[in-house]
Amino acid sequence: MKTWAIVSLGMNNYMPVKSSIFLLGMSVFFINPAHSAIGGWELKGGVAASESYNDNLTLVSANKIDDYITEINPYIGIRRKTRALDLSVDYRLQNLIYASEDQFNETFHQLQGDVTANFIKDIFYINGSASYGQQNISNTGNVSFNNQSVTGNRTNVGTARLNPYFKYRFGRAADLYLGVEKGIVRYGSGSANDSDRNDYQVKLSSGTSFNRIKWNVNYHNQDIETDGQSDTELTEYKGKVEYKLTRQFGLTATAGYEDNEYVRAVTTEAPDGSSWTIGINWTPSPRTSFEAGVGERFYGNTGYMTLSHRLRRVLLSAKYLEDVTVSAVNQFDGTGVQDVDEFGDPIISDASNPEVLDPSLPGINNDTYIRKRLSGNFSFRSAKSLLTASIYDERRFYQISDDRERSYGASANLTWDFARRTKAIFSTSGQIVNVRGGGRKDGYASLSAGVVRQLQKKLTGTMKLTHNRRDSSLNSVDYRQNIATIGINWQL
């Protein structure tokens, strides 16, 4: 029955799924109960298959194209965690097969890998990561939430990062960190320029002998080289002191100097000069911490804030940050496939749709910009449900064009175990983007409702309805999209 369901979904077009069949065959050979945990290595894998109806493939307001879409998505994961090695790799092969519009048939790769190896115990480490996925190119074109949509505004993005570093403890007096990082970003579209990043950091911090007064001094240099553009170099020298008034409450202060170089408009501030902050640090319990402060940098007044609060059923966090960055650096912020939720419980995911395209991201342009971002997250778990919610507000000040851009929004997800072996999943998200370079404002919304049913120990069935939309001050780019999906996820 399992084999028939998978094969029948792929009969529309055999050729695009030959690689899927090969990967699935290799997974069956390597990943079975006898091989799933050899010598501390944890291997997992499976295949997710689905059939969808999409009523607006090309995200247009008129003359819509609809179609039935078959997906066959094999996936594999590797885990290893010891004192000397922490490794996690997830790979998925997404095959989209269109019933009528077969010219749109496509295969996408999604990869996230992270590794940290301790070669000399507690002294020399190597950390690395690699990722491969898809992203919208421009937030003024046809912006999609998923790879099913055919927009001409999507590109593959690959990243790799290698970070060898030393950590050395001078008894109880001080701790030294010395690190070098090399990173690359490669795009599949010729309209997006590839980048290389070199990162150097030296940090000396107070040791355990300092109780009431803690300190650190830090040097950090980033050099971002982008094809066809001038380099962006960000250099910072900074020192920090924290004075503990009580066990739970402390005062903090930083002072430093920035020496940045990048192409900028004459109307923007010179990107160098002294910087400082003053703030507080409050830790009333091991489950709660709060730090906030104000200060000044070369572009004017600044601030920062972090809050974390944890109870048995509730998690709450908030953060405000300001930094100078480019889009290539932000590509390294991706995360892999989650195995557990915020509370550490296993997730039954809809593996038939592994990709999520985020319309709130800035366009791929590698302009240097000042980012000011406020974000918050909330999670609540009951005996049979998990509710998560998040908000954000990000303002971007582009230095080359002196343009302004703002993106803000919220999302919420509810998973409810309403029956034995059956979950209902509801999610909604919305964001508004004040597009740079003009008065255009775009609003995005996505709503979905679905059911996940554990059919057998390793076989899960899903049904889901999704509605995506964009409402813009430029009416010609508005769209509505509805997707109905039924699928299975077979874990080997």
Secondary structure, 3 states (H helix, E strand, C coil): CHHHHHHHHCCCCCHHHHHHHHHHHHHHHHCCCCCCEECCEEEEEEEEEEEEEECCCCCCCCCCCCEEEEEEEEEEEEEEECCCEEEEEEEEEEEEEECCCHHHCEEEEEEEEEEEEEEECCCEEEEEEEEEEEEECCCCCCCCCCCCCCCCCEEEEEEEEEEEEEEEEECCCEEEEEEEEEEEEEECCCCCCCEEEEEEEEEEEECCCCCCEEEEEEEEEEEEEECCCCCEEEEEEEEEEEEECCCCEEEEEEEEEEECECCCCCCCCCCEEEEEEEEEEEEEECCEEEEEEEEEECCEEEEEEEEEEECCCEEEEEEEEEEEECHHHHHHHCCCCCCECCCCCECCCCCCCCCCCCCCCCCCCCCCEEEEEEEEEEEEECCCEEEEEEEEEEEEEECCCCCEEEEEEEEEEEEEEEECCEEEEEEEEEEEEECCCCCCEEEEEEEEEEEEEEEECCEEEEEEEEEEEEEECCHHHCEEEEEEEEEEEEEC
